[in-house]
Each structure stands twice: as structure tokens, then as C-alpha cells.
């Protein structure tokens, strides 16, 4: 179960940072697609290339190699909490221009995502 949660965390981490602008009235800087371009920690190389598509203010889709996973998310300050199924995770996330820094609070993973 821990390995499954870790794999989903990696995939989710990669996908959560990608978005394609589903909400026209939102000032949410996450909206759109983000791709993991730098990764550190557990399974770092596996995470590179993962796309996070933030569809609106609460839905995100992660994709890598043709596999897509949907999740919900909520932002509070710099903390991003996300859930898929019964798995809940969180990270410290900061957006600076077209870069997003993502540091998991539930694993040793750190990502830099670039807006597509």
C-alpha cells in the first residue's frame, strides 16, 4: 500500500502541476498545464515529464506516458492539499512567473514545473 501511495504521489505530483485554463474568471495562478522539468527525491527521474493540468479551482489531472489520473485540490496559503480516491497528500507550492516550485509534505520529493 505504501508503494502504491508513493507511486500515486509521484504521478499526482507530476500531474497536479499541469493545467489548461478551465476557469475564465479565476485569478488562480495554477490554472493551465505544468510539466515537471526538474525533480529530486524518491523516483525523481520517473517524475520528469509528468504534466499537471489544473482544470479549475478544485480539479486537476495528472498525465504521464498516456496514463491520466484525476484528483481534487485545495490551496490554503502556500499549502496545496490534493486527493485522489482515498489518498490525501499535501505540498508547499510557490508560483514565480512560468515556474512552480513543489515540495511534498508527505515524501522527500521536490519538483520544478514549467508552464506549457
FENDANOR-V684355 format. One record per residue. N is the residue number from 1. RES is the residue in one letter. SS is DSSP state (H for helix, E for strand, - for the rest). PSI is psi as a letter, one per 30 degrees, with the letter a starting at -180 (999 if undefined). Layout:
n: (N | N)
res: (RES | RES)
ss: (SS | SS)
psi: (PSI | PSI)
This chain:
n: (1 | 2 | 3 | 4 | 5 | 6 | 7 | 8 | 9 | 10 | 11 | 12 | 13 | 14 | 15 | 16 | 17 | 18 | 19 | 20 | 21 | 22 | 23 | 24 | 25 | 26 | 27 | 28 | 29 | 30 | 31 | 32 | 33 | 34 | 35 | 36 | 37 | 38 | 39 | 40 | 41 | 42 | 43 | 44 | 45 | 46 | 47 | 48 | 49 | 50 | 51 | 52 | 53 | 54 | 55 | 56 | 57 | 58 | 59 | 60 | 61 | 62 | 63 | 64 | 65 | 66 | 67 | 68 | 69 | 70 | 71 | 72 | 73 | 74 | 75 | 76 | 77 | 78 | 79 | 80 | 81 | 82 | 83 | 84 | 85 | 86 | 87 | 88 | 89 | 90 | 91 | 92 | 93 | 94 | 95 | 96 | 97 | 98 | 99 | 100 | 101 | 102 | 103 | 104 | 105 | 106 | 107 | 108 | 109 | 110 | 111 | 112 | 113 | 114 | 115 | 116)
res: (X | X | X | X | X | X | X | X | X | X | X | X | X | X | X | X | X | X | X | X | X | X | X | X | X | X | X | X | X | X | X | X | X | X | X | X | X | X | X | X | X | X | X | X | X | X | X | X | X | X | X | X | X | X | X | X | X | X | X | X | X | X | X | X | X | X | X | X | X | X | X | X | X | X | X | X | X | X | X | X | X | X | X | X | X | X | X | X | X | X | X | X | X | X | X | X | X | X | X | X | X | X | X | X | X | X | X | X | X | X | X | X | X | X | X | X)
ss: (- | H | H | H | H | H | H | H | H | H | H | H | H | H | H | H | - | - | - | - | - | - | - | - | - | - | - | - | - | - | - | E | E | E | E | E | E | E | E | E | - | - | - | H | H | H | H | - | - | - | E | E | E | E | - | - | - | - | E | E | E | E | E | E | - | - | E | E | E | E | E | E | E | E | E | E | - | - | E | E | E | E | E | E | - | - | E | E | E | E | E | E | E | E | E | E | - | - | E | E | E | E | E | E | - | - | - | - | - | E | E | E | E | E | E | -)
psi: (e | e | e | e | e | e | e | e | e | e | e | e | e | e | e | f | g | k | l | g | i | f | j | f | f | k | g | j | f | e | k | a | k | k | k | j | f | k | k | l | a | k | h | e | e | f | f | k | f | k | k | k | j | j | e | a | g | f | k | l | k | k | k | k | h | f | k | k | k | k | l | l | l | k | k | j | b | g | k | j | k | l | k | k | b | g | k | k | l | l | l | k | k | k | k | j | b | g | k | k | k | j | j | k | f | g | a | g | k | k | l | k | k | k | k | 999)
